Amino acid sequence: MMFDTSLVQLLTFFVTWAIGLAVLYLVIRLAVRHAIKDADTRRAADRPRSGA
């Protein structure tokens, strides 16, 4: 065997890696959602009021 890595170690590595990727995806998604909400709020505040 070329590497001295057991199947359990490999599986643990990939599961940990997948969980890290999922957390990173969720954090980025949440950040983008909040950024879009902030931009919409600022855009609405800058818009002149029409009507009365």
N, CA and C atoms as an extended XYZ file, in Angstrom:
156
Properties=species:S:1:pos:R:3:atomname:S:1:resname:S:1:resid:I:1 pbc="F F F"
N         0.843       -1.174        0.000 N   MET     1
C         0.000        0.000        0.000 CA  MET     1
C         0.894        1.245        0.000 C   MET     1
N         0.532        2.203       -0.823 N   MET     2
C         1.361        3.391       -0.970 CA  MET     2
C         1.251        4.304        0.254 C   MET     2
N         0.055        4.514        0.727 N   PHE     3
C        -0.165        5.379        1.868 CA  PHE     3
C        -0.599        4.537        3.062 C   PHE     3
N        -0.248        5.004        4.240 N   ASP     4
C        -0.610        4.268        5.445 CA  ASP     4
C        -1.850        4.907        6.070 C   ASP     4
N        -2.958        4.916        5.307 N   THR     5
C        -4.203        5.526        5.746 CA  THR     5
C        -5.299        4.464        5.725 C   THR     5
N        -5.994        4.346        6.841 N   SER     6
C        -7.056        3.344        6.895 CA  SER     6
C        -8.332        3.901        6.272 C   SER     6
N        -9.248        3.030        6.005 N   LEU     7
C       -10.527        3.414        5.417 CA  LEU     7
C       -11.321        4.307        6.362 C   LEU     7
N       -11.244        4.042        7.649 N   VAL     8
C       -11.961        4.850        8.640 CA  VAL     8
C       -11.405        6.277        8.656 C   VAL     8
N       -10.095        6.428        8.571 N   GLN     9
C        -9.491        7.759        8.540 CA  GLN     9
C        -9.905        8.515        7.279 C   GLN     9
N        -9.927        7.831        6.164 N   LEU    10
C       -10.350        8.462        4.911 CA  LEU    10
C       -11.807        8.891        4.981 C   LEU    10
N       -12.662        8.036        5.489 N   LEU    11
C       -14.078        8.350        5.613 CA  LEU    11
C       -14.288        9.525        6.570 C   LEU    11
N       -13.567        9.529        7.681 N   THR    12
C       -13.665       10.626        8.639 CA  THR    12
C       -13.227       11.938        7.993 C   THR    12
N       -12.153       11.892        7.232 N   PHE    13
C       -11.668       13.092        6.542 CA  PHE    13
C       -12.720       13.628        5.585 C   PHE    13
N       -13.303       12.781        4.770 N   PHE    14
C       -14.277       13.239        3.781 CA  PHE    14
C       -15.577       13.724        4.425 C   PHE    14
N       -16.006       13.098        5.492 N   VAL    15
C       -17.210       13.548        6.191 CA  VAL    15
C       -16.961       14.922        6.816 C   VAL    15
N       -15.800       15.092        7.449 N   THR    16
C       -15.446       16.387        8.034 CA  THR    16
C       -15.355       17.451        6.952 C   THR    16
N       -14.752       17.125        5.837 N   TRP    17
C       -14.605       18.042        4.713 CA  TRP    17
C       -15.984       18.442        4.166 C   TRP    17
N       -16.895       17.488        4.045 N   ALA    18
C       -18.233       17.766        3.531 CA  ALA    18
C       -19.025       18.648        4.498 C   ALA    18
N       -18.895       18.420        5.785 N   ILE    19
C       -19.583       19.253        6.776 CA  ILE    19
C       -19.039       20.681        6.718 C   ILE    19
N       -17.728       20.822        6.606 N   GLY    20
C       -17.117       22.145        6.486 CA  GLY    20
C       -17.597       22.881        5.254 C   GLY    20
N       -17.705       22.174        4.146 N   LEU    21
C       -18.198       22.789        2.919 CA  LEU    21
C       -19.650       23.226        3.062 C   LEU    21
N       -20.467       22.418        3.710 N   ALA    22
C       -21.873       22.767        3.913 CA  ALA    22
C       -22.003       24.001        4.801 C   ALA    22
N       -21.217       24.078        5.857 N   VAL    23
C       -21.254       25.241        6.742 CA  VAL    23
C       -20.808       26.480        5.978 C   VAL    23
N       -19.738       26.373        5.207 N   LEU    24
C       -19.258       27.499        4.412 CA  LEU    24
C       -20.315       27.965        3.417 C   LEU    24
N       -20.994       27.026        2.770 N   TYR    25
C       -22.063       27.368        1.829 CA  TYR    25
C       -23.189       28.131        2.534 C   TYR    25
N       -23.592       27.662        3.705 N   LEU    26
C       -24.682       28.311        4.425 CA  LEU    26
C       -24.288       29.708        4.903 C   LEU    26
N       -23.052       29.888        5.343 N   VAL    27
C       -22.597       31.203        5.801 CA  VAL    27
C       -22.568       32.186        4.641 C   VAL    27
N       -22.056       31.751        3.492 N   ILE    28
C       -22.011       32.632        2.320 CA  ILE    28
C       -23.417       32.962        1.850 C   ILE    28
N       -24.297       31.984        1.848 N   ARG    29
C       -25.677       32.226        1.428 CA  ARG    29
C       -26.372       33.232        2.349 C   ARG    29
N       -26.151       33.105        3.657 N   LEU    30
C       -26.734       34.032        4.616 CA  LEU    30
C       -26.170       35.437        4.425 C   LEU    30
N       -24.875       35.543        4.172 N   ALA    31
C       -24.254       36.853        3.962 CA  ALA    31
C       -24.805       37.527        2.713 C   ALA    31
N       -24.976       36.777        1.647 N   VAL    32
C       -25.522       37.344        0.408 CA  VAL    32
C       -26.971       37.773        0.618 C   VAL    32
N       -27.742       36.977        1.338 N   ARG    33
C       -29.138       37.327        1.611 CA  ARG    33
C       -29.239       38.648        2.374 C   ARG    33
N       -28.391       38.804        3.389 N   HIS    34
C       -28.412       40.040        4.167 CA  HIS    34
C       -27.916       41.226        3.343 C   HIS    34
N       -26.937       41.003        2.491 N   ALA    35
C       -26.431       42.091        1.647 CA  ALA    35
C       -27.505       42.565        0.669 C   ALA    35
N       -28.250       41.639        0.092 N   ILE    36
C       -29.325       42.012       -0.830 CA  ILE    36
C       -30.424       42.762       -0.080 C   ILE    36
N       -30.743       42.306        1.118 N   LYS    37
C       -31.768       42.986        1.917 CA  LYS    37
C       -31.322       44.407        2.270 C   LYS    37
N       -30.067       44.578        2.663 N   ASP    38
C       -29.545       45.911        2.973 CA  ASP    38
C       -29.566       46.813        1.743 C   ASP    38
N       -29.192       46.278        0.592 N   ALA    39
C       -29.193       47.073       -0.639 CA  ALA    39
C       -30.614       47.490       -1.008 C   ALA    39
N       -31.568       46.601       -0.869 N   ASP    40
C       -32.963       46.941       -1.154 CA  ASP    40
C       -33.479       48.019       -0.202 C   ASP    40
N       -33.100       47.918        1.067 N   THR    41
C       -33.516       48.922        2.047 CA  THR    41
C       -32.938       50.291        1.703 C   THR    41
N       -31.663       50.322        1.355 N   ARG    42
C       -31.029       51.595        0.983 CA  ARG    42
C       -31.633       52.157       -0.299 C   ARG    42
N       -31.910       51.292       -1.253 N   ARG    43
C       -32.500       51.730       -2.513 CA  ARG    43
C       -33.888       52.312       -2.267 C   ARG    43
N       -34.666       51.698       -1.392 N   ALA    44
C       -36.007       52.191       -1.078 CA  ALA    44
C       -35.935       53.530       -0.337 C   ALA    44
N       -34.935       53.734        0.481 N   ALA    45
C       -34.786       54.986        1.220 CA  ALA    45
C       -34.368       56.118        0.279 C   ALA    45
N       -33.615       55.827       -0.757 N   ASP    46
C       -33.157       56.834       -1.708 CA  ASP    46
C       -34.204       57.204       -2.728 C   ASP    46
N       -35.211       56.351       -2.887 N   ARG    47
C       -36.259       56.582       -3.896 CA  ARG    47
C       -37.148       57.734       -3.452 C   ARG    47
N       -37.390       58.715       -4.330 N   PRO    48
C       -38.270       59.805       -3.942 CA  PRO    48
C       -39.720       59.321       -3.780 C   PRO    48
N       -40.401       59.869       -2.842 N   ARG    49
C       -41.788       59.474       -2.591 CA  ARG    49
C       -42.689       60.168       -3.606 C   ARG    49
N       -43.546       59.401       -4.223 N   SER    50
C       -44.490       59.972       -5.169 CA  SER    50
C       -45.898       59.937       -4.560 C   SER    50
N       -46.744       60.805       -5.008 N   GLY    51
C       -48.094       60.818       -4.469 CA  GLY    51
C       -48.456       62.162       -3.908 C   GLY    51
N       -48.932       62.161       -2.677 N   ALA    52
C       -49.399       63.396       -2.037 CA  ALA    52
C       -48.232       64.287       -1.878 C   ALA    52
